[in-house]
């Protein structure tokens, strides 16, 4: 999907606000992650793009650049929380939306909660990830204090550190790309004004007045004082504590589907006998050598990066994790969406400098005891073993299923695979 075109509307106090729309269905408003929002470029950033595509599968997704950021008017002298709500008013008026599901992630959650308090007639439901309603927890860690000092004294360094912390990127070029995205989003002086406006929002004592239903999520093991405060204060909140992004996506998908006709379950147990499945294997390259060279703790950290990247892609493309193999994951798909998922996995893992092989095959495996068996599965495992680190390798069957789709299959020739009498032609998969 191409990036949507930028449209403009004007707030009642005369500020030009940029916004985009994508997808069809009930409206879902994505609140900006102040101060870094840029609708023209966010579609180019891994992770953000997948999130928007996930929402756009069944919703009309509306996002906008708040005043002072992205493609909206940048030089703003007056900045307050109430001014930021004028941006929301303008966008909803322009899109002719009467009631909307509002999504707020981290910093964006404060504005989402403020909207639910000050514009309750517009808010149908809330979706809040790692939210906060006040800043009483700020500065409690050395990281918080250091980041605030860096932002006030060295903006360029602050951008680089923010890119590293937010994305967890290990590859210098990828981290530089995110840093440049942040730099093009706003200027230091305006960013500090935006931060001050958001930090003026103190809603902890007013949460009980918000009647809109809400789903509140935060990651297990994270410092969640602020999120717990929100979950406890909202009278109609459901709380989910997730271990990895795939769990969060599953909970969000269920929440978003309320009122929709349920989709077909893609779990192993629900797969009808004789149905065609695309089987995908991942394998962390040289995992034993990695453990010996860096130690168990560091090797486990690398494996966690792998697991999260794979599970995020499965969630985004309707894949189902069958089992963890120790050094990788076996997954199943009901369609050729496996190819899109595999390319997403490798994009994230290559950026994180985690060398992983991915192999795929399609066929009619035998489903039993929440697992798959048979030659289709065995061939997928053999294809994975033939892949180079950082590569997606597919069988001829997968290539044939993807005819007419925007993928490029590079013929790697025939390979003799263990357990198969005949040589198999394999293909390296790339974006078309």
N, C-alpha and C positions, 0 to 999 in steps of 0.2 A: 504494500500500500504506500502510495506517495504521500509526502507531507501535505496537509491541507493548506489551502490558500489563506492568507492573512486578511481579515476584515477589520473595519474600524467602526467605532461608535464614540460618542462624546458624552462625558459625564455632565451632570447638572452644573458643576463649577468650571466647565470648559476644558477639561483634560481629554485628549484623544487616547482612547484605550483600544489596543489591538486584541483580537480574539480569533479563535478557530473553532470549527465544528467538524466532527468526523463520526461516521457510524449512524445507525438508525435504531430507533426504539425509544424507551423512556429517557428523559434527559438526565444526564449526570454531569454535575459541575465540578471540575477539578480546581481547587483553590491553589493559588500560586505559592511556591515555597520561597517566601520572602527571605533575602532580597534577590535570589537568583532564579529568574524566570525569563525565558526567551522562546516564544512560540515558533519563531522562524528556524531555530536550530535544535530544539529539544528532540525532534524526530530523528536527528542524526546521532544521538547519544545512546549507546547500548544501555539496556535496563529501562530507561525512560520510555523508549519506543515500544518495548515489549509490554510495559505496563499500560500504555495508551491503547495498544492493539487488543490487549486482554479486555479492557473496559468496552471497547468499540464493537466487540463481537455481538453484543445484544443491547447496546445503549447508544444514544446520541450524546457523544462526549463533547462538552464545551469547556475549553480552557482559555485563559486570558493572561495577558501580561499586566500586572498591576502598575499603577503610575510610578515612574522612575525606573522601570525595568524593561528590558527586551525591546519590542517594537512600539511600545506606548511612549507618550511624551516623557522624556528623560529628565529634563531640568525642571524640577518641581521645588518651589520655595516652601510651600505649606504641606505638612505631612502629619496626619494623625490617624488613629484607628478608624474614626468615623469617616475621614476622607477616603480611606481604603474601601469602606462599604459603598461609597458612591460609585466606585469602579464596578462593583458587583451589580448594583442597580442598573447601570448603563448597559451592561452585557446582557442581563436577563431581559431587559426591555427590548434590546435590539434583536434578540433571538426569540422573542415572544413566548417566553417560558413563564408559566404561572406558578408552578411548584416543581421542585427539583431535589434529587438526591445529591447531597453535598459531600465531596471527598476531601479530607484534609490529612496530609502526611506530615508528621513532626511539626515544623514551624507553621505550616499551613493550617493545622488543626485549630490554632487560636482564632484565626479569622473565621473559620467554619463555625466554631462555637459562638463567636460574637454575632455572626449572621443569624444563627438559630435563636439568639436572645433578642436581637434588635429587629429582625425581619422574620418572625416565626411563621407568618402566612406564606412565605416563599419556600420554606424548608420542609420537604416531605419526610426525609430520613437523613441520618448522618452515618458516614463511614470514616472512622478515625484510626489512624495507625501511629503508634508512639505519640499520643497527644499530650498536650499540657494546657492548663487553664490559668496558670499563674507562673511567676518567676521566683517563687520562694525557694525553689531547689537550685537556682542558678548559683554558680561559683562554689559549689560544694566540693568539686573535684579540682585537682591541680590542672587537669586538661582544660576545664572551663575557664579558669583564671588565665592560663597561658594564652588561649585562643583569643580572649577578649583583649589582652594586652597587645598581641600581634596585630589584630585588626586595627587597632588605634595607632600603631606605630609603623607597620610595614605591610601595606595592602597586598603587594605582590606576593610576599611570603605567605600571607594569610590565605590567598587563593590557592597556592600550591599545597599548603598543608590541608586545607579543606578538601581539595580534590583527592588527596591521598587517604584521608580519614573516611570520607563519604563513600568512595568507590572501592577501597581496599586494593587499589591497583599496584601491581609490581612492575609492569613494563613501563619504562620511562616515556616512550612515545604516546602511549594511551593516556597516561597521567597528564602529560603536556596538553593533549587534546581537550581533556576535561577542564584543565586550568584555563585554556583559551576560551572555552565556552563560558566559564564563570566570568572571565575578564570582559567579554563582549556583552555581558548581560546588564551591567550597571557600573557606575563610577563609585569610587570609595566614599565620597562625601554623601551622595544620595543613599548609598547602602547603609551608612551609619544612621541617617535619618529614618530610613525604613525600619531598621532594627529598633530604634527608639520608639517608633510608633507601635510596633508589635509588642515590645516589652512593656508598653503602658497598659496592655490588656490584662486585667486582673479579674478573672471570672469565677474563681473558686467558690466564692460565697453565693453566686447566682446560678450555679449549675442546676439546682433543684427546680428552677423555673423553666427549664428547657423541656418541652413536652415531646419533641420529635423522637422517635425510636432511633437507637444508635447501636452500631457494632464497634467495639473498642478492641484493638489488638495491640499487643507488644510482644517482643521476643523474650523467651525464657532466658533468665540469667542476666538480663540487662538491668541497669539502674532504672527502675520503673516507678519511683515515687510519684512523679508527675502524672504518669498514665493511670496509676491506681487511683489517684485523687479524682481524675476525670471519671473513671468507671464507677467509683463509689458515689460520686455526686450526681450523676445523671439518673433520673428516676426510671427511665425506660431503656437502659443500656444492657447489652449482652457482651460478655467479655470472652476473648479468646487469647490464650497465651501460646504462641507458636515456637517451635524449635528451628524450623527452616522455612524458606519462602514458599515452598510447595504447600505446606500446611496452611500458611496464611492465605494463599490464593484459593485453596479449597474452601476455607471458611468464607472468604469474600464472595466467591462464586455462588455459594449456597444462599448467602444474604441477598445478593443481587437478583437471584432467580425467584425470590418470593413474588408470587403473582404471575409468574410465567409458567408455561407448560414445561414440565420436567424434561430434560434431555435424556437420551439413551445412555445408560450407565456403561462405561467402557472397562469395568473391572474384569479381571480374568474369569471370575466365577460366572459372569453374565454373558460371556462370549458363547454364541451358539456353536454347536459342533459343526466342523467343516467350514467355518468362516475364515476368510483370508485376513491374516494379521501381518503387519510389518514388525519384525523383531529387531531390536537394536541392542547392541552391547557397547559399553565403554570399558576401557582398560587403562589404568594409570601406568604410564611407561616406567620401567625400571623401578618399581616400588620397593623391592627388597634392597636394591643398592641405595635408594634414597634413604631408607630407614637406617642403614648402616653408616651413611655419610653424615646425616644431620641429626640422627636420634629419633626416638619414638615420638616425642612431643611435637617436634617440627613436622615430621612425616604425617602425623595425625591432622595437623593444621592444614597441610596441603590437601589431604583427603577430604576434609570438611569443605574446602573451596570447591573441589570437584563435585562433591555431593550436592551442594547448594546450586551450582550452575546447572547440573543435570536436572535436578528436581524443579527448578524454575522453568526450564524449557519444557519439561513434561507437563507442567501445569498450564503453561501458555498455549500448548498445542494439543491438548486432549490426550496426552500419553499417560500410560499407567506403569508405575514401577512394579515390576514383578518380584525382584529380589536384589539384594546387595550381595555382590560376589566377593567382597573383601577388598579387591583392588579396582572395582568398578561396579556398574549397575546394569542389570538386564531390564529392558522396558518393552512394552507392547503398544502398538498403535492400530487403530481400525482403518487407517488410510495412509496415504503418502505424506501426511503431515509430519511423519517421522523425519523426513529429509529437512524440512524447515527447522524442526527441533534440533537435529544434529548440527546444523550450521550455526544455530544460536549458541549451542553448547560450546562449540569450538571457538567462536568469536570471543566469548567471555573467558574461556580457559586459556586461549592463546594470549589474550591481553594480560592475564594474571601470571603468565609464564608457567603454566601447569601443563606438562606434556601428556596428552591423552590420545589414545587410539579409539576410533569409533567405527564400528562395522554394522551393516544392515543386510537383511534378507527378508523376503516376503514369501508366505506360503500358508498352508493350512495345518497349524500345529495342533497337537492334542492337549486340551485343557483339562487339568486334573489337580485337585488340592491346591488351588490358587497358584498354579505354576503351568508352564508350557513345556511340552516335550515333542520329540520327533526330529526328522531330518531338517525341517525348516529352521528349527532352533540351532541345531548343530552347525548348519552351514553359516548362520549369522555369527556364531562364535568364531568359526574359522576365518570368516571375512575380517572380523575385528582383529584377529591375530596377525593378518597380513598387512594391516594398515600401518603407515608410518606415524610416529608421534605428531600430533597436530593435524591429522588428516581424517577425512570422512570417506570411507570406502563402502561401495554398494555392489550388490550382485546384479546380474542382468535382469532379474525379475523386478527389482526395485526401479531400475532405469525404465523398463517398459511401462510400469505403473505411472511414471511421472512424465510420459510423453505429452507435449503441449504445455508443460509447466515451465516456469522461469528458472530452471536449474541448468547447469552445465555439467555434463558427465564426460569426463576425460578417460578414454579407453586406456587402461593400464596393461592390457593384454591378458593372456590366460595364466592361471596359477594352479598348481597341483596342491590340493588341500587334503590334509590328513583325514582318512576315512571315506573319501569320495573317489570313486574309480575314474571318473572323467575330469579333465581339467575344466576349470570354471573361469569365465571371462569376468573381470572385475573393473569397476569404474571409480575414479576419484571424483567426488562431488564438490561443486563450487557454485557460487551465486552466478546466475546467467547474465 
